[in-house]
């Protein structure tokens, strides 16, 4: 069965990789709409999104990003009003591999209302400290051990989305979502999918990114949420 699905892409200055990602998503059966939540981009993210048939919603003013969590909240709020059977969360930098997210949607059913993509780590990524700490924190709190607790590639049936109280701020969005789903009695299913994305790498910028990510995840673990 093909589910009517709306894809949400939070994007900040993603003009370089976004065209390939959007083109790949267009090959997914049942995808009725793509919403790009533009988080204050200063480049051509919005224009490129429109050119590829995506709907653009402004999550923050130009040059004033509000964080991934708020961008997801803005995009998902629009999707909830449209009431699709499922929503797909996808990062903007997946490129051609985004077409493989069809397997994530295909994994959904009444017994498995949430699917999370588990994929090979980037060859030039970091040391995995933030992921490991998040994984252990979720396991200690819930008893559930996830291979990819920070994966932003997720598919949810609409009732599972409605069970969430909101979205955690910034890069804590995924960790907060997983905790909230488990609290609602919904266990996400991890699905192995060969995706690729832009690695942050072992650079000063990469380490700064992971520091912000770690800070946001701590806030998510404490219960910080942007409510619907």
Secondary structure as UniProt FT lines:
FT   STRAND          5..11
FT   HELIX           15..25
FT   TURN            26..27
FT   TURN            29..30
FT   STRAND          31..39
FT   HELIX           45..51
FT   TURN            52..53
FT   STRAND          55..60
FT   TURN            62..63
FT   HELIX           68..82
FT   STRAND          86..89
FT   TURN            92..93
FT   HELIX           95..101
FT   HELIX           102..106
FT   STRAND          114..118
FT   TURN            123..124
FT   HELIX           129..142
FT   TURN            147..150
FT   STRAND          154..157
FT   HELIX           158..162
FT   STRAND          166..167
FT   HELIX           170..172
FT   HELIX           173..183
FT   TURN            184..185
FT   STRAND          189..192
FT   HELIX           204..221
FT   TURN            222..223
FT   STRAND          226..227
//
